[in-house]
Amino acid sequence: MHLRATIRGRTYQFKTLKELLAKANPPKSGDALAGLAAADHVERVAARAVLADVPLSALRQAPVVPYEEDELTRLVEDSLDEEAYRAVGHLTVGELREWLLGPATGPQIRAISPGLTPEMVAAVAKLMSNMDLMVAGKKCQVVVRANNTLGLPGRFSSRVQPNHPSDNVEGILLSAREGLAYACGDAVIGVNPATDSPESTAEILRALGDLTRRNGVPTQNCVLSHVTVQMKALEMGAPMDLMFQSFAGSEAANRAFGINIRLMDEAWAMMKDKGSTRGPNRMYFETGQGSALSSDAHHGADQVTMEARCYGFARRYKPFLVNTVVGFIGPEYLEDGAQITRAGLEDHFMGKLMGLPMGVDACFTYHSKMTQDELENLKVLLGAAGCSFLMSLPVGDDIMLNYQSTSFHDIPSIRGLLGTRPTPEFDAWLNEVGIMDGDRPGERFGDPQALR
C-alpha cells in the first residue's frame, strides 16, 4: 500500500499505518511529547487525505500493537463479529465517515459495531470535525440496565461523586444527599476512596446502600477502589451495584494498573454471582487519553488510537458505565481547552460507536490552560451529542482529587437547556419526593433534608 500524498508539490510519505494514524491526529501535547505528531498542519492534512483512502480491512490486518505481543489485540481479533465486519470491511475510512454522517441510522450503526476494531474507530474519528463527532455520536444510542435504565433518547444522567479526603462516611453521605437533592446521581453514586482497603470500601458501600434503600432511590452505588479490593469487599458481603476498574489500551499499560483479562474475567463472574444490582449490566470502567503513554506502554501509537483500544477491552464485559476522564492526567497529554474539548468529543463518539454507554468527566487540572467558560462549553456540547452522563460534585471542585469538574448545579441547567430528563425510574422518584415537578424544580429541590 502506497501511503503518500502530494500537496503543493511536496510529497509526504508515511512508512506504516501506525505512523499515518498518529500524523492524522489533531494536535495533542501528548503526541508531541512522544514524538508522534505531524510536523505541521500541512503534513496533518496530507495524512488525513491518505487515511481517507485506507480500507478498513487494512487496519484490521495491521493493529498498532501486534497480535503476538498483546492480549488486548488478541481479544479484539478473536472476538470480532465476522458477519458485522463483512458489512463494512470493504469500505475505506472515508466511506465509513460518509455513511455514519449520512444515511446510517442508530440501529444500523449498532448492528455493525461488533465488527469494528479500535483502529478503524480511531481512524474515522481523525477525519471528523468536532461537529461531525457530535452528529455521529448522537446517532449511536446505547441502552443499558442495572437498577435503572441508562441511555434512552431524551435522557441525560450524572454520577454523584461525593469524595471525602479522609473517607469520612458522614461527610460522604452529606455530599451524596446534596447531590441527589439537585436531581443528580441517576447514573451512580460513586466514591473515589482515599483509603484503598476492603474494610473501608465495604463500609462506604454499606452506607451508600442504606441511603438509597432507605429513601427508595433507583440508582447504583460504587466505590472506585482497585478491582481486587472490591472483590474482597464483595466476599465480605458488601452490597455492590457496580464494580469499577480503570483501563488502558495495551497489555503492558494494564499491567501497570495491576490488571489483565484473566483477572477482569474473574471479577465479572464474581459480580454476576454476588453483586446487588438487578443487571444485566454490572461494570463501571474509566479511561483517559494519555494513560498508556504515561506508563510508556503506548507502543509508538498515538493517544486517540490507544484510547479506542480501551473500548475494545471494555466491551467484553457489557458495562453499565464507561467514563473517559479527559482532562485529569494533565497538560502533558492534553494541554488546553481546545485539546480537552476535542478529546471529550472523540472519546464519546468512539466509545458509542463501539457499543458502549459513554460518559465523560469534563474536567481539567489547575495547571492546564482551560477556562471555566471552556469547560462549560464542553459540557453543553457533550449533552447535545447524546452523552450518557457527566460527573456532579459540590461546586465542581473535587477537594480530594484537586481538579475542576461538573457541579451539582450544572446537571439540571444542561437538562433545562437541552430539554432532557434523567433516567425514567429516577425521574419518577424525583417527582414523588418533590425534588422535581415535571421538568421544573420542585419544592424540595436543593434541600438535602428531602432525604433521610
C-alpha positions in Angstrom: 0.0 0.0 0.0 1.4 3.4 -1.0 0.9 5.7 2.0 1.7 9.0 0.4 0.2 12.3 -0.8 1.5 15.3 -2.7 0.4 18.8 -1.6 1.8 22.0 -3.2 4.4 20.0 -5.0 5.7 18.3 -1.8 5.2 14.5 -1.3 4.5 13.3 2.2 5.4 9.6 2.7 4.2 7.6 5.7 6.1 4.4 6.4 3.4 2.5 8.3 -0.3 2.7 9.1 0.7 3.3 12.8 2.6 6.4 11.7 -0.2 7.5 9.4 -2.8 7.3 12.3 -0.5 9.3 14.5 0.2 12.0 11.9 -3.6 12.3 11.1 -4.4 13.1 14.7 -5.5 16.6 15.7 -2.8 18.4 17.8 -2.3 16.8 21.2 0.5 17.7 23.6 1.0 14.0 24.4 1.6 13.0 20.8 4.1 15.8 20.5 5.8 14.7 23.8 6.1 11.2 22.3 7.5 12.5 19.0 4.5 11.1 17.1 2.7 14.3 16.0 2.6 15.8 12.5 5.3 18.3 11.9 2.8 21.0 10.8 -0.8 21.4 9.6 0.1 20.6 6.0 1.5 17.2 7.0 -1.6 16.6 9.1 -3.8 17.3 6.1 -1.7 15.0 3.9 -2.0 12.2 6.5 -5.8 12.6 6.6 -6.0 12.6 2.8 -4.1 9.3 2.7 -6.1 7.8 5.7 -9.4 8.5 4.0 -8.5 6.0 1.2 -7.2 3.3 3.5 -9.5 0.2 3.5 -10.9 -0.9 6.9 -9.6 -4.3 6.1 -6.1 -3.0 6.0 -6.5 -1.6 9.5 -7.8 -4.9 10.8 -4.6 -6.6 9.4 -2.3 -4.1 11.0 -3.2 -3.3 14.6 -0.9 -0.8 16.3 0.2 -3.5 18.8 1.0 -6.8 17.2 -1.3 -9.8 17.8 1.7 -11.9 19.1 2.6 -9.2 21.7 -0.6 -8.1 23.3 -3.6 -9.8 24.8 -5.9 -6.9 24.0 -5.1 -7.2 20.3 -5.8 -10.9 20.5 -9.1 -10.3 22.4 -10.3 -7.8 19.7 -9.4 -10.0 16.8 -10.6 -13.3 18.2 -13.9 -11.9 19.3 -14.7 -9.8 16.2 -18.2 -10.4 14.8 -17.4 -11.6 11.3 -20.9 -11.0 10.0 -20.9 -7.4 11.2 -17.4 -7.0 9.8 -18.4 -8.2 6.3 -21.0 -5.5 6.2 -18.3 -2.7 6.4 -14.9 -4.4 5.8 -14.9 -3.4 2.1 -15.3 0.3 2.9 -12.5 2.8 3.2 -12.2 5.0 6.3 -13.6 8.0 4.3 -16.5 5.9 3.1 -17.3 4.8 6.7 -17.3 8.5 7.7 -19.7 9.5 4.9 -22.0 6.6 5.8 -22.0 7.5 9.6 -22.8 11.2 8.9 -25.3 10.4 6.1 -27.8 7.6 5.8 -26.8 5.5 8.8 -29.4 5.1 11.5 -28.9 4.2 15.1 -30.0 0.6 14.7 -27.8 0.2 11.6 -24.7 1.6 13.5 -25.4 -0.7 16.4 -25.5 -3.7 14.1 -22.1 -3.1 12.6 -20.5 -2.0 15.9 -19.3 -5.6 16.9 -17.4 -5.8 13.5 -15.3 -2.7 14.1 -11.7 -2.8 15.6 -10.4 0.1 17.7 -8.0 1.1 14.9 -11.0 1.5 12.5 -12.9 3.6 15.0 -9.9 5.8 15.8 -9.2 6.3 12.1 -12.7 7.5 11.3 -12.6 9.9 14.3 -9.5 11.5 12.9 -11.4 12.5 9.7 -14.2 14.2 11.6 -14.6 17.8 12.8 -16.0 18.4 16.3 -19.5 18.8 14.9 -19.1 15.6 12.9 -18.2 13.8 16.1 -21.3 15.2 17.8 -23.7 14.3 14.9 -22.4 10.8 14.6 -22.2 10.3 18.3 -25.8 11.4 18.8 -26.9 8.6 16.4 -25.1 5.9 18.4 -27.7 5.0 21.0 -26.6 2.5 23.7 -29.2 1.5 26.3 -28.1 -0.5 29.4 -29.8 -1.5 32.6 -28.6 -2.1 36.2 -31.1 -0.8 38.9 -32.4 1.7 36.3 -32.2 2.3 32.6 -29.4 4.5 31.1 -29.1 5.8 27.5 -32.7 6.2 26.4 -33.4 9.1 23.9 -34.1 12.4 25.6 -32.3 11.3 28.8 -29.2 12.8 30.4 -27.7 11.4 33.5 -25.0 12.1 36.1 -22.7 10.5 38.6 -22.7 12.0 42.1 -19.1 12.0 43.2 -19.2 12.6 47.0 -15.5 12.2 47.6 -14.0 12.9 51.1 -10.2 13.4 51.7 -10.4 11.1 54.8 -13.2 8.8 53.7 -15.4 10.2 56.5 -18.6 8.3 55.9 -20.8 11.0 57.4 -19.2 13.6 55.0 -19.7 11.3 52.0 -23.4 10.8 52.9 -23.9 14.6 53.3 -22.4 15.3 49.9 -24.4 12.4 48.4 -27.7 13.7 49.8 -26.9 17.2 48.5 -26.3 15.8 45.0 -29.5 13.8 45.0 -31.4 16.9 46.1 -30.2 18.7 43.0 -31.5 15.8 40.8 -28.1 14.3 40.3 -26.9 10.7 40.7 -29.1 8.6 38.4 -26.1 7.0 36.8 -24.3 6.1 40.0 -23.3 7.4 43.4 -19.6 6.7 43.0 -16.9 7.4 45.6 -13.2 7.7 44.9 -11.7 6.3 48.2 -8.8 7.9 50.0 -8.1 4.5 51.6 -7.9 1.6 49.3 -8.8 -1.2 51.7 -11.5 -3.8 51.7 -12.8 -2.7 55.1 -13.1 1.0 54.0 -14.7 0.0 50.7 -17.2 -2.2 52.4 -18.1 0.5 54.9 -18.8 3.1 52.3 -20.8 0.6 50.1 -23.0 -0.3 53.1 -23.6 3.4 53.9 -24.5 4.2 50.4 -26.7 1.1 50.1 -28.5 2.1 53.3 -29.0 5.7 52.0 -30.5 4.6 48.7 -32.6 1.8 50.2 -34.0 3.9 53.0 -35.1 6.6 50.5 -36.1 4.3 47.7 -33.6 5.9 45.3 -33.4 4.0 42.0 -29.7 4.2 41.3 -26.4 2.4 41.7 -23.6 2.5 44.3 -19.9 2.1 43.6 -16.6 2.6 45.4 -13.7 3.1 42.9 -11.0 1.2 44.7 -8.9 -1.3 42.9 -10.8 -4.3 41.5 -9.0 -6.8 43.8 -10.0 -4.7 46.8 -13.6 -4.6 45.6 -13.6 -8.3 45.2 -12.5 -8.8 48.8 -15.3 -6.3 49.9 -17.8 -8.4 47.9 -16.6 -11.5 49.6 -17.2 -9.7 52.9 -20.9 -9.3 51.9 -20.8 -5.6 51.0 -23.8 -4.5 48.8 -22.1 -3.7 45.4 -24.2 -2.5 42.5 -21.3 -1.8 40.1 -17.7 -3.0 40.1 -15.1 -0.5 38.9 -11.7 -0.5 37.3 -9.6 1.8 35.3 -8.5 0.5 31.8 -5.7 1.3 29.4 -5.2 0.4 25.7 -2.4 -2.2 25.9 -1.5 -5.3 27.9 1.6 -3.5 29.3 -0.3 -0.4 30.4 -3.0 -2.6 32.1 -0.2 -4.4 33.9 0.8 -1.0 35.4 -2.8 -0.8 36.6 -2.4 -4.3 38.2 -5.0 -6.0 35.9 -5.3 -8.4 33.0 -8.0 -10.1 31.1 -8.0 -13.2 33.3 -8.4 -11.0 36.5 -11.2 -9.0 34.9 -13.0 -12.2 33.8 -12.8 -13.4 37.4 -14.2 -10.1 38.7 -17.0 -10.1 36.2 -18.0 -13.6 37.1 -17.9 -12.7 40.8 -20.1 -9.6 40.2 -22.7 -11.7 38.4 -22.8 -14.1 41.3 -22.6 -11.8 44.3 -23.4 -8.3 43.1 -26.5 -6.5 44.4 -27.6 -4.9 41.1 -30.5 -6.2 39.0 -28.4 -6.1 35.9 -27.7 -7.4 33.3 -25.0 -4.6 33.1 -22.8 -4.6 36.2 -19.4 -3.0 35.5 -18.1 0.6 35.5 -14.8 1.5 33.7 -12.8 4.6 33.4 -10.2 5.5 30.8 -8.5 8.7 29.5 -6.2 9.7 26.7 -2.6 9.6 27.7 -2.8 6.7 30.2 -0.7 4.3 28.1 1.9 7.0 27.3 2.2 7.9 30.9 3.4 4.3 31.7 5.5 4.2 28.5 3.2 1.4 27.2 1.8 3.0 24.1 4.0 1.0 21.6 4.6 4.1 19.5 0.9 4.7 18.8 -1.0 7.9 19.3 -3.3 8.8 22.2 -6.6 8.6 20.3 -5.8 5.1 18.9 -4.7 3.8 22.3 -7.9 5.2 23.8 -10.0 3.4 21.3 -8.3 0.2 22.3 -9.6 0.7 25.8 -13.1 0.4 24.4 -12.2 -2.8 22.6 -11.3 -4.2 26.0 -14.3 -2.7 27.8 -17.0 -4.1 25.5 -16.1 -7.7 26.5 -17.8 -7.0 29.9 -21.0 -5.3 28.7 -20.6 -2.4 31.2 -23.3 -0.2 32.6 -21.0 2.8 32.6 -17.8 3.8 30.8 -16.3 7.2 31.6 -13.4 9.0 30.0 -11.7 11.4 32.3 -10.5 13.8 29.6 -8.5 16.5 31.4 -7.3 14.7 34.6 -4.0 13.3 33.6 -2.7 16.8 32.9 -1.4 19.3 30.3 1.5 17.0 29.3 -1.1 15.0 27.4 -4.0 17.5 26.8 -2.6 21.0 27.1 -5.5 23.4 26.8 -9.2 23.9 26.4 -9.2 23.1 22.7 -7.4 19.8 23.1 -9.5 18.7 26.1 -12.7 19.6 24.3 -11.6 17.6 21.2 -10.6 14.6 23.3 -14.0 14.6 25.1 -15.9 14.6 21.8 -13.6 12.0 20.3 -13.8 9.6 23.2 -17.6 9.9 23.5 -18.0 9.2 19.7 -15.5 6.3 19.7 -17.0 4.6 22.7 -20.5 4.9 21.5 -19.5 3.6 18.0 -18.1 0.5 19.7 -21.4 0.0 21.6 -20.5 1.4 25.0 -22.6 3.6 27.3 -20.2 6.5 27.3 -20.0 9.3 29.8 -17.3 12.0 30.2 -15.7 13.6 33.1 -15.4 17.1 31.6 -12.6 18.4 33.7 -9.2 19.9 34.0 -6.3 20.1 36.4 -5.4 23.5 37.7 -2.1 23.8 35.8 -3.9 23.2 32.4 -4.8 26.1 30.1 -8.5 25.8 30.3 -11.1 28.3 31.5 -14.3 27.7 33.3 -16.2 29.0 30.2 -14.4 26.5 28.0 -15.3 23.7 30.5 -19.0 24.7 30.5 -19.0 24.8 26.7 -17.7 21.2 26.6 -20.5 20.1 29.0 -23.2 21.6 26.7 -21.5 20.1 23.6 -21.4 16.7 25.2 -25.1 16.9 26.2 -26.1 17.9 22.7 -24.0 15.0 21.3 -26.1 12.5 23.4 -23.5 11.8 26.1 -24.9 9.3 28.6 -23.7 11.0 31.7 -21.4 13.6 33.3 -20.0 13.9 36.8 -21.5 16.0 39.5 -19.9 17.3 42.7 -20.1 20.2 45.1 -19.4 23.4 43.1 -17.5 21.3 40.6 -14.4 21.3 42.8 -13.1 18.0 44.0 -11.2 18.7 47.2 -9.7 15.2 47.4 -8.5 14.8 43.8 -7.8 18.5 43.3 -9.3 19.1 39.9 -12.2 21.0 38.4 -15.2 19.1 37.0 -19.0 19.4 36.8 -21.1 20.8 39.7 -24.4 19.7 41.1 -26.0 22.8 39.6 -24.7 22.2 36.1 -26.7 19.0 35.5 -30.2 20.5 35.9 -29.0 23.5 33.9 -27.9 21.4 31.0 -31.1 19.3 31.2 -33.2 22.5 31.1 -31.1 23.9 28.2 -31.4 20.8 26.1 -34.8 19.6 27.1 -33.6 16.3 28.6 -34.6 14.3 31.7 -32.9 11.8 34.0 -33.5 8.1 33.7 -37.2 7.2 33.8 -37.0 5.5 37.2 -35.0 8.3 38.8 -37.3 10.9 37.2 -40.4 9.3 38.7 -38.6 9.2 42.1 -37.6 12.9 41.9 -41.2 13.9 41.3 -42.5 11.6 44.0 -40.3 13.2 46.7 -40.8 16.7 45.5 -37.3 17.5 44.2 -38.7 17.9 40.7 -42.1 19.0 39.5 -42.2 17.6 35.9 -39.2 19.2 34.2 -39.0 22.1 36.7 -37.5 22.3 40.2 -39.9 21.1 42.9 -40.5 22.4 46.4 -37.7 20.2 47.8 -35.1 21.0 45.0 -31.7 21.6 46.5 -32.8 20.5 50.0 -30.7 17.7 51.4 -33.3 17.2 54.1 -35.6 15.8 51.4 -33.6 12.6 52.1 -33.5 10.8 55.4 
